[in-house]
Amino acid sequence: MHRSLDSILPQNERKEISGFFHTQNKELETLRNELINSIETNLLWSIIMETKEKGIEKFNEIIEKYHYNKHSRIASKIKRITKAILCFYKKEKTRKDTSDNIKHTFNEKLNKDKAEKIKQEKIKQERIKQERIKQERIKQERIEQKRVKQEKIIVGMHIKTYLDAKDNRPFGIFKTYFLENNKEGWNFHESADYAIKKVCEIYRRENNEEIQELFKDRARGNPYLKEEIEEDTNNLINK
């Protein structure tokens, strides 16, 4: 009974070129069986592997080193099967290299796509972050506008209450009334300029002569009136 051709291979080599032994080439099939019966398995494989390492052109030197006549029939058979196996190795290497290249290209593209996806996600998250910051800023601005508007309304209410209840009293003591009745906690200094404008507007509308004069002086930028307002404000701040 003939041994199978893979018996000429060391264990670690069998898997790598196992496809070679399923060849349908009857000539090689016959050749391998002849060699298996004519030469020691390890010796045959040593010749094949050394030829693989040094190149087929060195085959004659290698075969003679193993004490075979390079012109003998056995040497010819060894050379033919060696060529067949080396050819298979070459094809396998080309196939493997091609496969590795395809795999490398695929992985490279995959990594590139992944990097691009991460980049786009970062851009998206940054846009979302900036939009949230913008919306928060708009929200705070609206809250501030509402606060200022509410403050002006309350200041105006204080002024109107004062004018309705305290006819003919000078505006100079309005700050005292404002502080005494300002339950909302508004700072008179922050609202003083608006309060004066509001008083002038109300008195001008009501044709009060005292505030008419105050309005005219303020419109002309009366330095004495300006000093009085600044003095009142400073006193309030330092109080």
C-alpha positions in Angstrom: 0.0 0.0 0.0 1.3 3.4 -0.9 1.6 6.1 1.7 -0.2 9.3 0.9 1.9 12.1 -0.5 1.4 14.3 2.6 3.5 11.8 4.5 6.6 13.4 2.9 5.8 16.6 4.7 6.6 17.6 8.2 3.5 18.1 10.3 3.8 21.9 10.3 4.0 22.1 6.5 1.0 19.8 5.7 -1.7 22.3 6.3 0.0 25.0 4.2 0.2 23.1 1.0 -2.4 20.4 1.5 -4.2 21.6 -1.6 -1.3 20.4 -3.7 -2.0 16.8 -2.8 -5.5 16.9 -4.2 -4.2 17.5 -7.7 -5.9 15.7 -10.5 -2.6 15.4 -12.4 -2.2 11.6 -12.9 1.4 11.9 -13.9 2.3 13.6 -10.6 0.2 11.1 -8.8 2.2 8.3 -10.2 5.4 10.2 -9.7 4.8 10.8 -6.1 4.0 7.2 -5.4 7.2 6.1 -7.1 9.2 8.5 -5.0 7.6 7.5 -1.8 8.7 3.9 -2.5 12.2 5.0 -3.7 13.4 7.6 -1.2 13.2 8.3 2.5 10.5 10.7 3.4 12.7 13.1 5.4 15.4 13.0 2.8 13.0 13.9 -0.1 11.6 16.7 1.9 15.1 18.0 2.8 15.9 18.2 -0.9 12.7 20.0 -1.7 13.0 22.6 1.1 16.7 23.3 0.3 15.8 23.8 -3.3 13.0 26.1 -2.2 15.5 28.1 -0.2 18.3 28.3 -2.8 16.3 28.2 -6.0 15.7 25.5 -8.6 18.8 26.6 -10.5 20.9 25.1 -7.6 19.0 21.8 -7.8 21.9 19.8 -9.4 24.3 20.9 -6.7 21.8 20.0 -4.0 21.0 16.6 -5.4 24.6 15.6 -5.7 25.2 16.8 -2.2 22.7 14.1 -1.2 24.7 11.6 -3.2 22.4 11.3 -6.2 23.6 11.5 -9.8 22.0 14.6 -11.3 21.5 12.6 -14.5 19.8 9.7 -12.8 16.1 8.8 -13.2 15.5 9.3 -9.5 17.1 12.8 -9.6 14.8 13.7 -12.6 11.7 12.5 -10.7 12.8 14.4 -7.6 13.4 17.6 -9.7 10.0 17.3 -11.4 8.0 16.9 -8.1 10.2 19.6 -6.5 9.3 22.0 -9.3 5.6 21.1 -9.0 5.7 21.8 -5.2 7.7 25.0 -5.6 5.2 26.2 -8.2 2.4 25.5 -5.8 4.2 27.5 -3.1 4.7 30.4 -5.5 1.0 30.4 -6.4 0.0 30.2 -2.8 2.3 33.1 -1.9 0.8 35.2 -4.7 -2.7 34.3 -3.6 -1.9 35.1 0.0 -0.2 38.4 -0.9 -3.2 39.3 -3.0 -5.5 38.3 -0.2 -3.4 40.3 2.3 -3.4 43.3 0.0 -7.2 43.2 -0.4 -7.6 42.8 3.3 -5.2 45.7 4.0 -7.0 47.9 1.5 -10.4 47.0 3.0 -9.1 47.6 6.6 -7.5 50.9 5.5 -10.8 52.0 3.9 -12.7 50.8 7.0 -10.4 52.7 9.3 -10.7 55.8 7.1 -14.5 55.6 7.1 -14.5 55.1 10.8 -12.2 58.1 11.3 -14.4 60.2 9.1 -17.5 59.1 11.0 -15.9 60.0 14.3 -14.8 63.4 12.8 -18.4 64.2 11.6 -19.8 63.1 14.9 -17.4 65.5 16.7 -18.5 68.3 14.3 -22.1 67.5 15.0 -21.7 67.4 18.7 -19.8 70.7 18.6 -22.6 72.3 16.6 -25.1 71.0 19.1 -23.0 72.4 21.9 -22.7 75.8 20.3 -26.4 75.9 19.5 -27.2 75.1 23.2 -24.8 77.9 24.3 -26.5 80.3 21.8 -30.0 79.3 23.0 -28.9 79.6 26.7 -27.5 83.1 25.9 -30.7 84.1 24.2 -32.7 82.8 27.1 -30.6 84.7 29.6 -30.9 87.9 27.5 -34.7 87.5 27.4 -34.7 87.0 31.2 -32.6 90.1 31.7 -34.8 92.1 29.3 -37.9 90.9 31.2 -36.3 91.8 34.5 -35.4 95.3 33.3 -38.9 95.8 31.8 -40.5 94.6 35.1 -38.2 96.8 37.1 -39.2 99.8 35.0 -42.8 99.0 35.4 -42.4 98.7 39.2 -40.4 102.0 39.3 -43.1 103.7 37.2 -45.7 102.4 39.6 -43.8 103.8 42.6 -43.5 107.1 40.8 -47.2 107.3 39.9 -48.2 106.3 43.5 -45.9 109.0 44.9 -47.2 111.7 42.5 -50.8 110.7 43.1 -50.5 110.8 46.9 -47.9 113.5 47.4 -49.0 116.4 45.2 -46.7 119.4 44.9 -43.8 117.6 46.7 -40.3 118.1 45.2 -38.9 115.2 43.2 -35.6 115.5 45.2 -37.2 113.5 48.1 -38.6 110.8 45.9 -35.6 108.6 46.6 -36.6 108.5 50.3 -40.1 107.5 49.4 -38.8 105.0 46.9 -36.5 103.3 49.4 -39.2 103.1 52.1 -41.7 101.6 49.7 -39.5 99.4 47.5 -40.5 96.0 48.7 -39.2 94.4 45.5 -35.6 95.4 46.4 -34.8 97.4 43.3 -31.6 99.5 43.5 -32.6 103.2 43.2 -29.2 104.0 41.7 -29.8 101.6 38.8 -33.3 103.0 38.2 -32.7 106.7 38.9 -32.2 107.8 35.4 -35.2 105.9 34.2 -37.2 107.3 37.1 -36.3 110.9 36.3 -37.3 110.4 32.7 -40.6 108.8 33.8 -41.3 111.7 36.2 -40.6 114.2 33.5 -42.8 112.4 31.1 -45.7 112.2 33.6 -45.4 115.9 34.6 -45.0 117.1 31.1 -48.2 115.3 30.2 -49.9 116.8 33.2 -48.6 120.3 32.6 -47.0 120.6 36.0 -44.9 123.8 35.9 -42.3 122.5 38.4 -41.5 119.4 36.4 -41.8 121.3 33.1 -38.9 123.4 34.3 -37.0 120.2 35.5 -37.6 118.6 32.1 -36.4 121.8 30.2 -33.3 122.0 32.4 -32.6 118.3 31.9 -33.1 118.7 28.2 -30.6 121.5 28.1 -28.1 119.5 30.2 -28.3 122.0 33.2 -25.0 121.5 35.1 -26.5 122.3 38.4 -29.3 119.8 37.9 -26.7 117.2 36.8 -24.6 117.8 40.0 -27.7 117.5 42.1 -28.6 114.1 40.5 -25.0 112.9 40.9 -24.9 114.0 44.5 -28.2 112.2 45.3 -26.9 109.1 43.6 -23.6 109.2 45.4 -25.3 109.7 48.7 -27.5 106.7 48.0 -24.5 104.5 47.0 -22.6 105.5 50.2 -25.5 105.1 52.4 
